[in-house]
Amino acid sequence: MDRTSASPPTADSAAPATPATATADSALTHGLKQRHLSMIALGGVIGAGLFVGSGAGIAAAGPSIVVAYAISGLLVMMVMRMLGEMSAANPASGSFSVHAERAIGPWAGFTAGWSFWFLLCVAVGLEGIGAAQIVSGWLPGTPEWAWVALFMVIFLGTNLAAVKNFGEFEFWFAALKVIAITLFLVLGLLAILGVLPDTDAPGLTNLTGDGGFLPKGMDGFIIGLLASVFAYGGLETVTIAAAESENPVQGVAKAVRTAMWRIAVFYIGSMAVIVTLVPWDNPKVAEVGPFYAMLDHLGIGGAAQIMNVVILIALLSAMNANIYGASRMARSLVARGQGPAVLGRISSGVPRNAVLFSSVFGFLCVLLSYWRPDDVFPWLLNMIGAVILVVWIFIAVSQLILRRRTEPEKLVVRMWLFPVLTIVALVGMVGIFLLMLRQPDTRDQLLATGALTAVLIGIGVVRQRRRGNDGAAGITAQRK
């Protein structure tokens, strides 16, 4: 979003806004193909949160985790539909940050954008640490930080080069994850049917026995529901990438439409297969992950190493995608006057300064995990705990406002039953916040995220007022 290429606002940008987003992305290249977008949408959310993190949800909720993932999946589908509607009508590398700015004001775009950038950068560090732990396990004695540095250099290189290189890396990473989870689902269904050798059909034993469908009552279900909500984070990257695709409008529309139901199948289907085959209270479910627990339960040799390879791919894929997403969000914010201008410079169609800055910040988070593991690093983790929910609320509010301003011919994707389902989604998000306040573990995350959001809102409001005052002063000076 270069200021040098700014043009007058479009007809549907009735909200106070900085230079138009339609031409602002023109300095970026359009090297992503439809297959790249589709795989980014599919693979972006299939990560370690599903392969490992879902184990805590199963241990808390038992078989009812399937319902928890179904409920949170419906919420995510509504959010993605809203985001798809706005992004198809106005493709921009700033995605929901641009939409929030157009709908609510510059302070909202500033808050949504920088909070998401912060989330992605910290996530890059976490994913690098997780990947390094796996490789260090294969090569004992090698320092984890060195592996993280190597991964950072590799993905820094892919993101500094043309965007098509990022697209190709992410396409194959995502394809491997999709193949792995598809094979897992097929294997699980065969086991459930009793078709696999030396395997008896489990029936409903694991679903209704050992405490029943809700073994830990509603409290356990709520913990599982909260875990499932945050496992879906990552879908938003596809709408950021759409601005650099060959056909942004059709590209984002198709990617959002196909990704929503496929991801629901992957998540809900995986949880259903796991809790049907493996007792929910199997210690391995929480300790080493539910996917490993199922493969081990079926007697598949080398289950641990198989899952380590899959998780490593998932982590590396997420690192690659998050560096990309963070750099584009930073560049978009800067181009709209919401950050240091040096980050907005484009070289060969790539915001290289933004890529470098985001990567360095991510690696700094890694170093903090070694330098200050007991105070600063946990504080960082708590601050990003509920950021995705804050972003989703901005998306829903923006869609409520922009739908009425958008010309009908631009609504390539439409939110279902507008405005009823948008309001239902907003109520659901508020409900999740209230549930987080009830749980000691998530309460700290919510408060830390709230503090981060409040600080960003404060900075955003001050910046908006100053720019407004500067603009008014400039007009007065011209009149004189």
N, C-alpha and C positions, 0 to 999 in steps of 0.2 A: 504494500500500500504506500507507494512513494508519493510524497507531497509534490514532487516535480511532475507527476502525471495525474494530478487531481483534476476532477471535472465537477460540474455542478451536480447537486444531489438529484437522484432519480425521483420520479413522481411518487413512488410509494415510500419515500423516506421522510415522512412528515415530522418525525421526532427530531429534536435537536441532535445534530450529528456533525462530526468532523468530516473531512473530504470524503467523497463518494468511494464506496468500496468496490464498485463495479470495475473501475479502471485502476484502482489501487493495486490490484494483484497482477497488473499487466507486465510488471518487471519480472515476475516469476515465470519460469518455463512451464509448458504443459506436456510434460514427459510421461505422465502416468496413464496407463491404458485401463480399460474397463476391467480386465482380469486382475490388475493390480488392486483396484478399488474393492472389488468383490472379496479378494483374499484378505485385504487389510481389514475389511469389515468383519469377516469371519474369524480371522486369527487374532485380531486385536484384543478380544476379550477372553480367548482361550489361553490362559496362562497358569502360573503357579498357584494363583488363587483357587482355581478349579482343581488342579491336580493334587495339591497338598492342603491348602487352606480350608477346603470344604470338609476335611476330616473333623475339625473342631465343631462345625455345624452339625454333623451327623452325631458326634459324641454327645452333643447337648440336646438335640431334638429327636434323635432316634429316627424311626421310619417317617415321621411327620416332616422330615427335612424336604421330602418331595413336594409337599404342599407349600412349604416355605419358599422353595425355589420357584414354584409356579406363581405364587403371589408376587414375589419380587420381580419375576420375569415379565409379568403383565405390566407392572409399573415401568420397567425399563423399555418395554415395547412402546408404551404410550410416549415416554420421553423421546425415544428415537424417532417416532412418527412426527412429533412436534418439531424436532430438530431437522428432520428430513424435509418437512414442509418449508421451513424458513430457509434452509440451505439450498434447496432446489430453486426457490424464488430469488435468492440473492447469494450465489456462491461466493465465499470469501475465505481466505486462509485463516482469518480470525474466528470463523464459525460463530459459536454462541456469544462470544465477546462482542462481535460486530452487531449481532442481532439485539443484544442487551443494550448496546449503546444507542442504536436506532430507536428502540422501543421505549427505554426508560430514561436514558441520558448517559453522558460520558462517564460519570462516576460508576455506573453499573457495568459498563464495558471494561473499565479499569479493574474493578473488583473481581469480576468473573474471569477476566483474562489472566491477571497476575496470580490469582489463587490457583488457577489450573496449571499455570507454568510452574509454580512452586511445587505442586503435587507431582507433576511429571518429573521434575529434576530430582526430587527426593526418591521417587520410585526408581529412577535410573540407578541411583546409588544402591538401593535395596536389591534390585535385580542383579546388579553386578556382584554384590556380596554373595547372594545365593548361588550364582553361577560359579564363582570362584571356590566356594565351599565344595561343590560337586567335583570340580577338576582337581582340587587339592586332595580330595579323598582318593582319587585315582592315582595321583602322584604325590605321595606323602613327603612332607619336608619342604615343599614349595610354598612360598609365602602367598597368602590369599590376595594381599593388596597388589602384588605384581600381576596376578591374573586379571584383577579388575582393571588395572592400568592397560593391559594388553587389549581387553575387550573394548575399553573406551577408545583406544587408538584405532582399532578396526572400524568401529561404528562411526567414529569421528570422520574417518576417511570416506566411508560410504555416504555420509550425509553432507560432506563438503563437496563431493563430486556432483554430477548431474542428478536430478531427482529420480531419473529412471533407474539409477543404480540402487537407490533406496527402495524403489518399487520392486525391483527384481529380487533383492535380498529378502524383503518382507513377503513377497509372493511365495518363495520357496520355503521360508520358515513357516509361514501360515499353512501352506499345503501339507508339510510334514506333520504339523499338529492336527490338522483336520483328518489326515489319513490315520494317524495314531488313535484318535478318539473314535473314529468310525470303526476301526478294527476292534477296539475295546468294546463298543456297543454290540457289534455282531457276535463277538465271542461271548459276551454276557448273555445275550438272548438265547444263544445255542445252549449255554449252561442252564438257563432257566427252564428251557424246554426239555432238558435231559438228553440232548443229542450228543454232547461231548463225551468221549470215552472216559470211563471211570467216574462219571459225574451223574448224580441223581438229581432229578428236578426238585427244587426246594419247596415248591408250593408257596403257601402263605405263612410258613413257620416263622420266618424272620420278621415278617411284617406285623403279625398279631401276637406272637409269643414274647416272652421275656419283658414284661412290662406293658405290652400292647403298643398301639400305634403312637401314643403320646406317653412314653415311659417316664418322662420328667415333667409332665404337666405343661401348662401354658407358659411357665417361666422358661423351661427348656426350649419350647417352640419359639418363643420370642428371641432367645439367643441365636437360635438357628436362622431365624428370619433376618436378623441384623447381619449375620455373617453372609447370608446369601445376597443381600442387597449390594454389599460392597464388592462381592466377587464379580459383578457384572461390569464394573468400571473399565473403560477402554474403548467402548464403541464410538465415542465421540471423535476419535482420530480420523475416521473415514470422512467426516464432513470437513475436516481441516484439509485433508489430502485432496478432496474433490476439486478445490480451486486450482490445482495443478494438473488436472486430468485433461484429456483431449476434448471431452464434452462434459463440462462440469454439471450442467442441469440434469441431463439424462443419466450421467454417471452416478451422481449421488442418489437420485431417485431409485435407480435399479439396485444399487448397493444396499440401501436402507431396507427396501422391500424384501429382498432375498435374505439378508442377514438376520432379520428379526426372528423369523420362525425357525430358521436353521439353528441359531444359537439357543433358542428355547428348547429345541429337540436335544441338542448336545448337553445342555445343563440339566434339564429336568429328566431327560432320558438316562443320563449317567447316574444321577442320584437314585432313580428308581431301580436301575440294574444293580447298583452296589448294595442298597439296603435289602433287596430281595435275596441276594446271594450270600451276603456276609452279615453275621449278627452285628447290630449297631454298637454293641458294647465290646467288640473285639478291640483289645488295646492297640493293635497295629493301625487301626483306622485313624486314630488321632496322632499316634507317635510317628508313623512313617508315611501316612497318606492313604486314603481310601482306594485309590487305583492300585497301588502296590498290594494293599491288603486283599483285594479281590483276586489279582493274579496269583498271589501266594496261596490263597484259599483254593484256587482251582488247580494248584500243583504245577504251575508253569515255571519251569526252570529259569533261573536268572531274572526273576521278576524285579528284583531291586535294581539291577543294572539297566534293564529295559526302561523302567520308570525314570531312572537318573538321566538317561539319554533324552527322553521325552521332555522332562522338566528343564534340562539344560537348554534344549532348543526353544522351549517356551520362554525362558528367561532372557535368552539372547535376542529373540524376536521382540520381546517387550522393550528391551533396552534400545534397540534400533528404532522402533516405532515411537518411543517416548522422547528420544533425542530429536527426532524429526518434528513431532508435535510441539514440543517446547520451543524449538527454534522458530517455527512458523507462527506460533502464538506471540512470541516476543517481537518478532518482526512486524506483525500486524499491529500490535499495540504501539510500537514506536512510530510506525507510519501514520498513526492517528494522533500523534502527539502525546502518547501516554507513557513515554519512557525515553532513555538516552538515545539520541539520534544515531550514535555510532553503531548500535545494534541493527539498524534498519538498512544498512548498506547492502546492495545486491552485487554479486560478482558472478558472471556467467549464469545468471538466473537462480543463484542460490544465496540465501542470507548467511554468509559464512561467519560473520562476526557473531550472529545470534546462535549459530550451531556451536561455535567454540565456547561462548559464554555459558550456554546451557550445559554443555559437557563438563566444563570446569566446575561449575556449581554442583553438578551431580557427583563428581569425584571428590569434591570437598566434603560432601555428606558422608562418603565412604571413609575418608580420613577421620571425620568426627566420630564415626562408630568405633574407631580404634583409640583415638585420643580422649574422648569424653563419652564413654559408653554408658555411664551411670546418670548423667544429667542432661547434657545438651542433645545427644542423639535421641533419647526417649522423648524429649520435648519436641523435636522435629517430627517424630513419628506421630505424636498426639495431634500436632497441628494439622496434619494432612488426613486425620482419621475420618472426618466428615465433609471434606472439601467437595467431593463428588455430589453430595446431596445439595450443597449450596449452589453448585453449577446447575443441577437439575431444576432447582427452584427458579433460577434466572431464566432458564430455557422455557419453563412453563409460563411464567409471567410475560416474557417477551412474546411468546406465541399468541397468548390471549390478546395482546395489544396489536401486534403486527398483522394478524389475520384480517382485521377489519380495515387495515390500510393497504393491503396488498391487492393489486389488480387481479381479477378472477383468472385471466389467461396465464398468470404466473404460478398459479397453484397446481403445479405438476403433481405434487404429493399433497394430500389433504389429511388433516387430523380427523380421526373418526369421531362422529357425533359431537362436533364442536358446538358449544363450548363445554358441554357436560363432562366429557372424559378428561378434558384439560383440568377442570376444577376438581374432579375426582382424584386425578394424579397429584395435584397440589395438596389436597387434604391428606392423601396417603403419605406424602413427604413430611408434612407436619406431624402426622402420627408416628412416623419413624423417629423424628427428633424427640418426641415425648417418650417413646420406648427407650431411646438411648439414655435419657435422663434417669430412667428407673434402674439401669444396670450400672454398677460401680465401674466396671472396666470401660464401658463406652461413655460414661458420663465425663470422665477426664478428657477423652478425645473430643467430645462435643464442645466442652468449655474452651479447650485450646483452639479448636477450629473457629469457634465463635469469636475468640480474641483476635485471631488472625484476620477474620472477615471484617470485624469492627475497625481494626487499624486501616485496612485497605479502603474501606468505605470512607473513613475519615480523610485519608489522603486524597481519594478520588473526588470527594466533595470540595475540598479546599482547592484542588487543581482546577476543577470545573468553574468555581467562583472566580478564581484569579483570571482564568482565560476569558470568562465572561466580562469581567471588569476591564481587562486589557482590550478586548474587542470593542467595548462601549467607549473606552478612552480614545481608541483609534478613530472611531467614527466621529466623535466630537472634534478631534484634531483636524480631520479632513474637512468638516463643515466650517471650521474657523479659517 
